[in-house]
Amino acid sequence: MQRAHPDDWAAVLDVVVLLRELASALPARRQRAALSAGADTVGAEVVSPGALAEELVAALLDEPEQNVIGALHWALVRLGDEAVTPLIEALDDPDAQVRGRVLAALADLPGPRSTAAVGALLGTPDSDPEPEARLRARAAIVVARRDPAEPLRGRTREALVKAIRTGANDVEAAETLAVLDPDGDAAAAILAACVPAAAPEERRRIAQALGEIPGAEARRVLGLLVEDSDRATSLTARLLLSRRTTPDG
């Protein structure tokens, strides 16, 4: 806490109560404490926003109740840039579920430091356990919506394609890929390159993703998938191709 004057002792007591309530055994009390912390009503005279953010992030990492997690998320977003540093540090947590909570908060805190931290989650091995794969997919979706520059843009595109292939948030990944590449050709070319080595269920997802992507290249690849040996892939490609109204659409 910052050095307090005698007139500030009531504020000091408020902060002490807040910290105690954040550690309460009762979820309702923890939720009320988080909401109070984000409402700019507790201890502003005696505790810095950065120190408060650290306490809230620590609570977020250990919180088992979804309602309380939501309140902590809201409070951290209200703190703005002050919350970014402790959230970035929390991305080192070994638990993918906990890092997912941190990512959700960073998603609502735009800025170069936040984007770089989320982008660092895109570096991933070829095979991930499902929680890790979903975390990487979610990170790619967050970064893509911030219209990143190269080389992060290219890494984001590759991560979205991987999400489509593996089925980790594949529908949202396909929609986001279409937004990331408005003309569609770069994304469609990457998906096309995946087809020869893809299993039937992957080719179905690729066909579905191509249905979200505009451009002549996506149309060409869908035309090839109409002849796919997997009946479901072929029918999906045929249907999506029939919905295109222009040669470049």
HELIX and SHEET records of a PDB file:
HELIX    1   1 PRO A    6  ASP A    8  5                                   3    
HELIX    2   2 TRP A    9  LEU A   22  1                                  14    
HELIX    3   3 PRO A   27  ALA A   37  1                                  11    
HELIX    4   4 PRO A   49  ASP A   62  1                                  14    
HELIX    5   5 GLN A   66  LEU A   79  1                                  14    
HELIX    6   6 GLY A   80  ALA A   83  5                                   4    
HELIX    7   7 VAL A   84  ALA A   90  1                                   7    
HELIX    8   8 ALA A   96  ALA A  107  1                                  12    
HELIX    9   9 PRO A  112  GLY A  119  1                                   8    
HELIX   10  10 ALA A  120  LEU A  122  5                                   3    
HELIX   11  11 GLU A  130  ALA A  144  1                                  15    
HELIX   12  12 LEU A  152  THR A  166  1                                  15    
HELIX   13  13 ASP A  170  LEU A  180  1                                  11    
HELIX   14  14 ASP A  185  CYS A  194  1                                  10    
HELIX   15  15 VAL A  195  ALA A  197  5                                   3    
HELIX   16  16 PRO A  200  LEU A  210  1                                  11    
HELIX   17  17 ALA A  216  LEU A  225  1                                  10    
HELIX   18  18 ARG A  231  SER A  242  1                                  12    
END                                                                             
